[in-house]
Amino acid sequence: IVVSTSDYPDLCIWRLCDGELMELPHELHLTRPIRCCVLYDNLLYFGDDGVNIKVYNINTASVDKLKNHDSEYGSTDAMLIYKDSETSYLVASSYNLDTGASSLNFRLLEDNSYLFSVECPVYGPITCISCDTSRDQPFLLCGGSDVGAITLPTPGADTEELKVFSSACYRDRVRDSLSESFSDEEDEEQESAPRKIKKLDENQESGSWCTIV
């Protein structure tokens, strides 16, 4: 199954058959830009500028809704399926339009039951999420205006073991790295064309992260 979405809003579902993509019709009534989606078996989870996550069953064409905000207005801009040795989780960002605060909400994919939420060190909407499970203590990286890290509890551990780290060190480290790379490129290309490098200001809005791998 291949799924494509857009701000239009539009959502297309395709099935790969004999090397060709065949579009599967659906009767979803979409009114808001689709910000993110993940696929789990025959269930398509997608987030938009509403307070709920929509769950579309591709086999039965039914739609369920999962509450993803405790406020009246919010958006879901990023989602991720996180798997440990035994369990699969849905991690969804939650952006409060009234306060500007973001959090990550965890659910069991087995039955979509809500587990817990953690405040995110990134201010503003979280636009991307990635997970590193190669370490003894797995962690999530979330990106928006900054990059932040959230350490996950070990399987079966109490959720009180969650630790949230400030994203400031990641923001500064990334900016320093960008400045160094720009300087190196400038030295290498002095003979071709002069370049003006604008230094990022600490308080300057500099856009959002789109992807973390």
C-alpha positions as CSV (number, residue, x, y, z in Angstrom):
1,I,0.0,0.0,0.0
2,V,1.2,3.5,-0.9
3,V,-0.4,6.6,0.5
4,S,0.1,10.2,-0.7
5,T,-1.3,13.3,1.0
6,S,-1.3,17.1,0.4
7,D,-2.4,20.4,1.8
8,Y,-5.0,20.6,-1.0
9,P,-6.5,18.7,1.0
10,D,-6.1,15.4,-0.8
11,L,-5.4,11.8,0.1
12,C,-4.7,9.0,-2.4
13,I,-4.3,5.3,-1.6
14,W,-2.5,3.1,-4.0
15,R,-1.8,-0.6,-4.2
16,L,1.3,-2.0,-6.0
17,C,0.3,-4.8,-8.3
18,D,2.7,-6.4,-10.8
19,G,4.9,-3.3,-10.7
20,E,2.1,-0.9,-11.3
21,L,0.3,1.5,-8.9
22,M,-3.5,1.1,-8.9
23,E,-5.4,3.8,-7.1
24,L,-8.0,2.6,-4.5
25,P,-11.1,4.7,-4.3
26,H,-12.2,6.0,-0.9
27,E,-15.1,8.1,0.4
28,L,-13.2,10.3,2.9
29,H,-14.6,13.8,3.1
30,L,-11.5,16.0,3.7
31,T,-11.9,19.6,4.6
32,R,-8.5,20.4,6.3
33,P,-4.9,20.3,5.1
34,I,-3.4,16.9,5.9
35,R,-0.2,17.3,7.9
36,C,1.0,13.8,8.4
37,C,0.1,10.1,8.1
38,V,1.3,6.6,9.1
39,L,0.2,3.2,8.0
40,Y,-0.2,0.2,10.3
41,D,-1.5,-3.0,8.7
42,N,-4.8,-1.9,7.0
43,L,-5.2,1.2,9.2
44,L,-4.3,4.6,8.0
45,Y,-3.7,7.2,10.7
46,F,-3.6,10.9,9.6
47,G,-3.4,14.3,11.3
48,D,-4.7,17.7,10.2
49,D,-5.6,21.1,11.6
50,G,-8.1,19.5,13.9
51,V,-8.0,18.1,17.4
52,N,-8.5,14.5,16.5
53,I,-6.4,11.8,14.7
54,K,-8.4,10.2,12.0
55,V,-8.1,6.4,11.6
56,Y,-9.3,5.0,8.2
57,N,-9.7,1.3,7.8
58,I,-8.8,0.6,4.2
59,N,-10.6,-2.8,4.1
60,T,-13.9,-1.7,5.6
61,A,-13.9,2.1,4.6
62,S,-14.8,3.0,8.1
63,V,-13.4,6.0,10.0
64,D,-12.7,6.4,13.7
65,K,-11.4,9.4,15.6
66,L,-8.8,9.5,18.4
67,K,-8.7,12.6,20.6
68,N,-5.2,14.1,20.4
69,H,-5.7,17.5,22.2
70,D,-7.1,18.6,25.5
71,S,-7.9,22.1,24.0
72,E,-10.6,23.2,21.6
73,Y,-8.1,24.2,18.9
74,G,-4.9,22.3,17.8
75,S,-3.1,20.5,15.0
76,T,-1.3,17.2,14.6
77,D,1.7,17.9,12.4
78,A,3.8,14.7,12.9
79,M,3.4,11.0,13.7
80,L,5.6,8.0,14.1
81,I,5.2,4.3,14.7
82,Y,7.7,3.3,17.4
83,K,8.3,-0.4,18.0
84,D,10.2,-2.2,20.8
85,S,10.7,-5.9,21.0
86,E,7.2,-6.7,22.0
87,T,4.9,-3.7,21.4
88,S,4.1,-1.1,18.7
89,Y,3.2,2.5,19.7
90,L,1.8,5.4,17.9
91,V,3.6,8.7,18.7
92,A,1.7,11.8,17.7
93,S,2.5,15.5,18.1
94,S,0.0,17.8,19.7
95,Y,0.2,21.6,19.1
96,N,-2.0,23.9,21.2
97,L,-2.9,26.9,19.1
98,D,-3.8,28.9,22.2
99,T,-0.6,28.5,24.1
100,G,1.9,27.6,21.5
101,A,3.0,24.5,23.5
102,S,3.6,21.1,22.0
103,S,3.6,17.6,23.4
104,L,4.0,14.0,22.2
105,N,1.1,11.6,22.9
106,F,1.7,7.8,23.1
107,R,-0.9,5.2,22.2
108,L,-0.8,1.4,21.9
109,L,-1.4,0.4,18.3
110,E,-2.9,-2.9,19.4
111,D,-6.1,-1.2,20.5
112,N,-5.4,2.5,20.1
113,S,-5.6,3.0,23.8
114,Y,-4.0,6.2,25.3
115,L,-0.9,5.7,27.4
116,F,0.7,9.0,28.4
117,S,1.9,12.4,27.1
118,V,5.2,14.2,27.5
119,E,5.9,17.9,27.1
120,C,8.2,18.6,24.2
121,P,11.3,20.9,24.6
122,V,10.6,22.3,21.1
123,Y,8.4,25.4,21.2
124,G,5.8,25.6,18.5
125,P,4.5,22.8,16.2
126,I,6.5,19.6,16.0
127,T,7.0,19.0,12.2
128,C,8.9,15.8,12.3
129,I,9.8,12.9,14.6
130,S,12.5,10.2,14.4
131,C,13.4,7.4,16.7
132,D,16.7,5.7,17.6
133,T,16.3,2.3,19.1
134,S,19.9,1.1,18.6
135,R,20.9,2.2,22.1
136,D,20.1,0.6,25.5
137,Q,18.0,3.6,26.3
138,P,16.0,4.5,23.1
139,F,15.1,8.1,22.5
140,L,13.0,10.3,20.1
141,L,14.2,13.3,18.2
142,C,11.6,15.9,17.4
143,G,12.0,18.9,15.2
144,G,10.2,22.2,14.7
145,S,11.8,25.6,15.4
146,D,14.5,23.7,17.2
147,V,15.6,20.0,17.6
148,G,14.8,18.3,20.9
149,A,15.5,14.8,22.4
150,I,13.2,12.8,24.6
151,T,14.5,9.7,26.3
152,L,12.0,6.8,26.2
153,P,11.4,4.4,29.1
154,T,12.7,0.8,28.7
155,P,10.0,-1.7,27.8
156,G,7.8,-2.5,30.8
157,A,9.2,0.5,32.8
158,D,7.0,3.0,34.7
159,T,6.3,6.1,32.6
160,E,7.7,8.2,35.5
161,E,11.1,7.2,34.2
162,L,10.7,9.5,31.2
163,K,13.2,12.3,31.0
164,V,12.9,15.3,28.8
165,F,16.0,17.2,27.9
166,S,16.2,20.8,26.8
167,S,16.7,21.4,23.0
168,A,18.9,24.4,23.5
169,C,22.2,22.5,23.2
170,Y,21.0,20.8,20.0
171,R,19.9,24.1,18.5
172,D,23.3,25.8,19.3
173,R,25.2,22.8,18.1
174,V,23.4,22.7,14.8
175,R,23.9,26.4,14.2
176,D,27.6,26.1,15.0
177,S,27.9,23.2,12.6
178,L,26.1,25.2,9.9
179,S,28.3,28.2,10.4
180,E,31.5,26.0,10.1
181,S,30.2,24.3,7.0
182,F,29.4,27.6,5.4
183,S,32.9,28.9,6.2
184,D,34.5,25.8,4.7
185,E,32.5,26.1,1.5
186,E,33.3,29.7,1.2
187,D,37.0,29.0,1.4
188,E,36.8,26.4,-1.3
189,E,34.7,28.5,-3.7
190,Q,36.5,31.8,-3.3
191,E,37.7,31.8,-6.9
192,S,34.3,31.1,-8.4
193,A,32.0,33.6,-6.8
194,P,31.8,35.6,-3.6
195,R,29.2,34.6,-1.0
196,K,27.5,36.5,1.8
197,I,26.8,34.4,4.9
198,K,24.2,35.6,7.2
199,K,24.8,34.6,10.8
200,L,21.7,33.1,12.5
201,D,20.6,35.3,15.4
202,E,19.6,33.6,18.7
203,N,16.2,35.2,18.8
204,Q,15.6,35.0,15.0
205,E,12.8,32.8,13.6
206,S,14.6,30.6,11.2
207,G,11.9,28.2,9.9
208,S,11.2,24.6,10.9
209,W,12.9,21.3,10.5
210,C,11.2,19.1,7.9
211,T,12.9,15.7,8.3
212,I,15.1,14.0,10.8
213,V,16.7,10.6,9.9
